[in-house]
Amino acid sequence: MENILYLAHTDSDGSLPRVALETLTAARDLAVALGAPLTLGLFGAEVQTAANTIASVGATRILAATSPEFAQSRYATDAAAVEALCRAAQPTIVLVPATSRLARALPGAAHRLNGSVDTHITAISAGDSVTVTRWFYRQRIEGTLTRTARPWFLLLDSGSRPAYQGETLTAKIEEVPVTLPPVRTTVTGTRAPQSGQQTIRPDSKLLFVAGAGWTKKQADGQTHPADAEQLILGFLANSKASLGGSKSLVEQSGENQATLRFMTHLNQVGQTGATPRHPKGLSTCCHGEEPHVVGWRFINERRAVNLDANCGWARGKADVVYVADAFEVMRKVNALLAEKNAAVATQ
Ligand SMILES: Cc1cc2nc3c(=O)[nH]c(=O)nc-3n(C[C@H](O)[C@H](O)[C@H](O)COP(=O)(O)OP(=O)(O)OC[C@H]3O[C@@H](n4cnc5c(N)ncnc54)[C@H](O)[C@@H]3O)c2cc1C
């Protein structure tokens, strides 16, 4: 019989990241489908608060590895915590959220435990055998696979399950001792690639994409990067949209040209960029070429603003194309949004 272990770490505020709650839904469903016992394994500086919020899931055991060292993301200590929790639980299948910490530490820990590990899992089903679904080649090919090797570690991508929500109870925790390795790495701070405000908002309802057209010569024969910056940041502030960029635009910023300085490679959408998931998308000054639009496959409703009535978006890639100057359109949109936000604020 399978024995399921759910593994997660707490965030700095003691809560579980959203992807961890989504993974818990998958772990619970798998345990129910297999009629298998479910063990929860948490690690962090303090885990009781987080354990209380998920205790109602109906686990047979709740294991915890706690240490001030687990407050920080560090391969050596994260892998040691995973290893200790697994040795205590003796699982056959381990479900793990693909946070950056666990995506880094899990493969090494799985190797120490003689296990197999698969990443980017989006679905799990239990029939005669447990099968998992994952993407290959940047979400171009979807594959289904199964393994006989145990323990089998599965790193689940975010956005594929609803987050677990349950009654908060007082969890009965079993503390698992961890032999910490010599610690050489100390996290002294965080340097984020974006200089100013946070522009990537995975939970936003809208993806706003800026293309290289924002930095090109306009009708007056001049470039207007300062206007572009103000219009784009103004729209993000008003709408709380998430910012994406075309490859052409993010590469200009990387080369330190006087362009949109808040745009980094992390914003790039497309074949060699990200494939974000938002209900709606608005593309501006971007031509809509296939290597870019392939990153829009999970955007349900697509609109584009382009001066060129013959751009890629107009060829069946967008639901609506506004053939217009994006500088003018966004100036008007920002004014309307500011008016609307001001009206809401006075209510
Ligand atoms: C192997 C490979 C991988 C690639 N991967 C990616 C990827 O991951 N992501 C990606 O984005 N690209 C990728 N590309 C590049 C892609 O093919 C395009 O070159 C790129 O997307 C073009 O960016 P753009 O549309 O912003 O710029 P441009 O092609 O320069 O288009 C600018 C657009 O702005 C419009 N415009 C200008 N001024 C205005 C205005 N005032 N108002 C409205 N519209 C205006 C123009 O009409 C034009 O359509 C890849 C290419 C290759 C070969």
The ligand as an SDF file (V2000), in Angstrom:
LIG
                    3D

 53 58  0  0  0  0  0  0  0  0999 V2000
   14.1820   31.0790  -30.6920 C   0  0  0  0  0  0  0  0  0  0  0  0
   13.4260   32.3380  -30.4370 C   0  0  0  0  0  0  0  0  0  0  0  0
   12.8110   32.5040  -29.2120 C   0  0  0  0  0  0  0  0  0  0  0  0
   12.1010   33.6750  -28.9300 C   0  0  0  0  0  0  0  0  0  0  0  0
   11.4840   33.8040  -27.7100 N   0  0  0  0  0  0  0  0  0  0  0  0
   10.7400   34.9000  -27.4900 C   0  0  0  0  0  0  0  0  0  0  0  0
   10.0460   35.0690  -26.2460 C   0  0  0  0  0  0  0  0  0  0  0  0
   10.1160   34.2210  -25.3540 O   0  0  0  0  0  0  0  0  0  0  0  0
    9.3150   36.1890  -26.0500 N   0  0  0  0  0  0  0  0  0  0  0  0
    9.2360   37.1820  -27.0050 C   0  0  0  0  0  0  0  0  0  0  0  0
    8.5580   38.1840  -26.7590 O   0  0  0  0  0  0  0  0  0  0  0  0
    9.8710   37.0440  -28.1640 N   0  0  0  0  0  0  0  0  0  0  0  0
   10.6400   35.9580  -28.4260 C   0  0  0  0  0  0  0  0  0  0  0  0
   11.3140   35.8620  -29.5950 N   0  0  0  0  0  0  0  0  0  0  0  0
   11.3570   37.0500  -30.4710 C   0  0  0  0  0  0  0  0  0  0  0  0
   10.0970   37.2760  -31.2560 C   0  0  0  0  0  0  0  0  0  0  0  0
   10.1420   36.5130  -32.4410 O   0  0  0  0  0  0  0  0  0  0  0  0
    9.9850   38.7670  -31.6310 C   0  0  0  0  0  0  0  0  0  0  0  0
   11.1890   39.1920  -32.2120 O   0  0  0  0  0  0  0  0  0  0  0  0
    9.6900   39.6850  -30.4440 C   0  0  0  0  0  0  0  0  0  0  0  0
    8.5920   39.1900  -29.7260 O   0  0  0  0  0  0  0  0  0  0  0  0
    9.3720   41.0760  -30.9790 C   0  0  0  0  0  0  0  0  0  0  0  0
    9.1080   41.9410  -29.9200 O   0  0  0  0  0  0  0  0  0  0  0  0
    8.1140   43.1610  -30.0820 P   0  0  0  0  0  0  0  0  0  0  0  0
    6.8580   42.6920  -30.7250 O   0  0  0  0  0  0  0  0  0  0  0  0
    8.0140   43.8420  -28.7740 O   0  0  0  0  0  0  0  0  0  0  0  0
    8.9440   44.1550  -31.0390 O   0  0  0  0  0  0  0  0  0  0  0  0
    8.7470   44.5760  -32.5330 P   0  0  0  0  0  0  0  0  0  0  0  0
    8.7130   43.4000  -33.4310 O   0  0  0  0  0  0  0  0  0  0  0  0
    9.7930   45.6110  -32.7800 O   0  0  0  0  0  0  0  0  0  0  0  0
    7.2920   45.2240  -32.5800 O   0  0  0  0  0  0  0  0  0  0  0  0
    7.0110   46.4820  -32.0450 C   0  0  0  0  0  0  0  0  0  0  0  0
    5.5530   46.7430  -32.3350 C   0  0  0  0  0  0  0  0  0  0  0  0
    5.1940   47.9630  -31.7290 O   0  0  0  0  0  0  0  0  0  0  0  0
    4.2180   48.5910  -32.5530 C   0  0  0  0  0  0  0  0  0  0  0  0
    4.1860   49.9970  -32.1650 N   0  0  0  0  0  0  0  0  0  0  0  0
    5.1700   50.9310  -32.2530 C   0  0  0  0  0  0  0  0  0  0  0  0
    4.7430   52.0980  -31.7480 N   0  0  0  0  0  0  0  0  0  0  0  0
    3.4660   51.9220  -31.3510 C   0  0  0  0  0  0  0  0  0  0  0  0
    2.4940   52.7670  -30.7630 C   0  0  0  0  0  0  0  0  0  0  0  0
    2.7390   54.0500  -30.4890 N   0  0  0  0  0  0  0  0  0  0  0  0
    1.2940   52.2370  -30.4810 N   0  0  0  0  0  0  0  0  0  0  0  0
    1.0030   50.9600  -30.7670 C   0  0  0  0  0  0  0  0  0  0  0  0
    1.8870   50.1100  -31.3280 N   0  0  0  0  0  0  0  0  0  0  0  0
    3.1000   50.5960  -31.6190 C   0  0  0  0  0  0  0  0  0  0  0  0
    4.7150   48.3120  -33.9550 C   0  0  0  0  0  0  0  0  0  0  0  0
    3.6460   48.4520  -34.8860 O   0  0  0  0  0  0  0  0  0  0  0  0
    5.2170   46.8900  -33.8410 C   0  0  0  0  0  0  0  0  0  0  0  0
    4.1980   45.9650  -34.1700 O   0  0  0  0  0  0  0  0  0  0  0  0
   12.0270   34.7050  -29.9000 C   0  0  0  0  0  0  0  0  0  0  0  0
   12.6340   34.5240  -31.1400 C   0  0  0  0  0  0  0  0  0  0  0  0
   13.3320   33.3700  -31.4090 C   0  0  0  0  0  0  0  0  0  0  0  0
   13.9810   33.2220  -32.7390 C   0  0  0  0  0  0  0  0  0  0  0  0
  1  2  1  0
  2  3  1  0
  2 52  2  0
  3  4  2  0
  4  5  1  0
  4 50  1  0
  5  6  2  0
  6  7  1  0
  6 13  1  0
  7  8  2  0
  7  9  1  0
  9 10  1  0
 10 11  2  0
 10 12  1  0
 12 13  2  0
 13 14  1  0
 14 15  1  0
 14 50  1  0
 15 16  1  0
 16 17  1  0
 16 18  1  0
 18 19  1  0
 18 20  1  0
 20 21  1  0
 20 22  1  0
 22 23  1  0
 23 24  1  0
 24 25  2  0
 24 26  1  0
 24 27  1  0
 27 28  1  0
 28 29  2  0
 28 30  1  0
 28 31  1  0
 31 32  1  0
 32 33  1  0
 33 34  1  0
 33 48  1  0
 34 35  1  0
 35 36  1  0
 35 46  1  0
 36 37  1  0
 36 45  1  0
 37 38  2  0
 38 39  1  0
 39 40  1  0
 39 45  2  0
 40 41  1  0
 40 42  2  0
 42 43  1  0
 43 44  2  0
 44 45  1  0
 46 47  1  0
 46 48  1  0
 48 49  1  0
 50 51  2  0
 51 52  1  0
 52 53  1  0
M  END
$$$$
